[in-house]
């Protein structure tokens, strides 16, 4: 599997507004890992139900004109339809790829690649369970890549999804944010699924408060990304079973600012809320010591959802508690740590059986 430091670096570079720049970052990394010559990126146009070849990385290619491919032709279309990777270990005996590129003489005319292509790997780009495109990896040498390597490459390849312009709809970005946090939390049994559960608890509270439109969309994204700042903090601190030292605790307390700095490159409105998710209603939180309604509502909702998930899941320093106990604990801190209105909303959800441990 690609080193976590490499994934972290790519995620931190995902604030670039240029589609080309970020796809280049991912493509170069994939080419290096697989000893490949070229990576091609296709994005699905759902309105026209076809694929657009949007970028290539590696040996010289010509993409001056838009190139579209139907879903019932070629390898990229097959991958989208089947949502599964496919390999052509010896492209010379499989003309499908060349036919897709508009050539029957052994070299694709749509791409000005100087050497013959020996083998092709095509993998789906998935976000939040939805297919958004395909990446094809071209190698000059024939040969099959191990299925295990292809499977382990998936998290890295899916970071290419972040290259969709960050000016896209909030819905699109929320889906892409989820694929990021899924990978980041996969490495730690204690944080696995945490951000997804916090997002789902937050949305239950949002519905109870009758939040609408943009505010609800913003809550979804901020809940997903609220702990993104922890990507910079050492795993040994995050997973420590014993009591944290003073310095370690202060390091942990840096994650709202780190997360705010990362998300601030995407959206200032996201950054403000993520910065404030550890503030307290009584003003004794961090990092700014805000109190009451000075704390953004979205941050107050995330604080309740975050605590609920922390209590109901195993942590390195203690075992999980049942949902009843978690709600009781949060109610004990009503008006001190948490917004009383939100605590009452949580209690209603629980009392009416509408609050359950969120599956991920």
HUMODA-V602172 format. One record per pair of residues at least 24 apart in sequence whose ideal C-beta (glycine too) atoms are under 8 Angstrom apart, sorted by the first residue. I is the first residue (numbers start at 1). J is the second residue. Records with the same first field share a line. If there is no record, write none. Layout:
# HUMODA-V602172
I->J / J
This chain:
# HUMODA-V602172
1->152 / 155
2->29 / 33 / 152 / 153 / 155 / 156
4->187
6->156
7->155 / 156 / 159 / 183 / 184
8->231 / 232
10->156 / 159
11->159 / 162 / 180 / 184 / 231 / 262
12->231 / 262
14->159 / 162 / 163 / 166 / 180
15->166 / 262 / 265 / 266
17->165 / 166 / 167
19->54 / 55 / 163 / 164 / 165
20->55
22->160 / 162 / 163
23->54 / 55 / 57 / 160 / 163
24->55 / 57
26->57 / 156 / 157 / 159 / 160 / 163
27->55 / 56 / 57 / 58 / 135 / 160
28->57
29->156
30->135 / 137 / 153 / 156 / 157
31->57 / 58 / 137
33->153 / 156
34->121 / 137 / 139 / 145 / 149 / 153
35->139
36->121 / 137 / 138 / 139
37->113 / 115 / 117 / 138 / 139 / 140
38->111 / 113 / 137 / 138
39->135 / 136 / 137 / 138
40->76 / 111 / 135 / 136 / 137 / 138
41->125 / 133 / 134 / 135 / 160 / 163
42->69 / 76 / 133 / 134 / 135 / 136
43->125 / 132 / 133 / 164
44->80 / 131 / 132 / 133
51->76 / 77 / 80 / 133 / 134
53->110
56->111
58->138
59->113 / 114 / 115 / 138
60->112 / 113 / 114
61->111 / 112 / 113
62->110 / 111 / 112
67->110
69->100
73->99 / 100
74->99 / 100 / 101
75->100 / 120 / 122 / 134 / 136
76->100 / 122 / 134 / 136
78->122
79->122 / 123 / 124 / 134
80->124 / 131 / 133 / 134
83->124 / 126 / 131
84->124
85->121 / 122 / 123 / 124 / 150
86->121 / 122
87->119 / 120 / 121 / 122 / 144 / 145 / 150
88->119 / 120 / 121
89->119 / 142 / 143 / 144
90->118 / 119 / 142
91->117 / 118 / 119 / 120 / 142
92->116 / 118 / 142
113->138
115->140
116->140
118->142 / 143
119->143 / 144
121->145 / 150
123->150 / 153 / 154 / 157
125->157 / 158 / 160 / 161
126->154 / 158 / 161 / 179
127->158 / 161 / 175 / 176 / 178 / 179
128->174 / 175 / 176 / 178 / 179
130->175
132->161 / 164
133->160 / 161
135->160
155->183 / 186
158->183
159->183
166->266 / 267
170->214 / 217 / 218 / 220 / 221
171->217
173->221 / 266
174->217 / 220 / 221 / 224
177->221 / 224 / 225
178->224
180->228
181->224 / 225 / 227 / 228
184->228 / 231
187->235
188->235 / 238 / 239
189->314
190->239 / 313 / 314 / 315 / 316
191->227 / 230 / 238
192->360
193->360
194->227 / 309 / 313
195->223 / 224 / 225 / 226 / 227
196->224 / 358 / 360
197->305 / 309 / 313 / 357 / 358 / 360
198->223 / 224 / 226 / 302 / 305 / 306 / 309
199->223 / 224 / 305
200->358
201->304 / 305 / 308 / 309 / 355 / 358
202->301 / 302 / 305
204->349 / 354 / 355
205->301 / 304 / 305 / 342 / 345 / 346 / 349
206->301
208->345 / 348 / 349
209->301 / 341 / 342 / 345
215->297 / 298
218->269 / 270 / 273 / 298
219->298 / 301 / 302
221->270
222->263 / 270 / 273 / 274 / 277 / 298 / 299 / 302
223->301 / 302 / 305
225->259 / 263 / 270 / 274
226->259 / 274 / 277 / 302 / 306
227->255 / 259
228->258 / 259 / 262 / 263 / 274
229->254 / 255 / 256 / 257 / 258 / 259 / 260 / 261 / 262 / 274
230->255 / 258 / 259
231->258 / 262
232->258
233->258
239->316
240->316 / 317
241->316 / 317
242->317
243->317
253->278 / 286 / 287
256->286 / 287
257->287
272->296
273->298 / 299 / 302
274->299
275->299
277->302 / 303 / 306
278->303
279->303
280->336 / 337 / 338
281->335 / 336 / 337 / 338 / 339 / 340
282->335 / 336 / 337
285->337
295->339
300->338 / 339 / 342
301->342
303->337 / 338
304->330 / 338 / 339 / 342 / 343 / 346
307->337 / 338
308->346
309->358
312->357
323->350 / 355 / 356 / 357
324->350
327->355
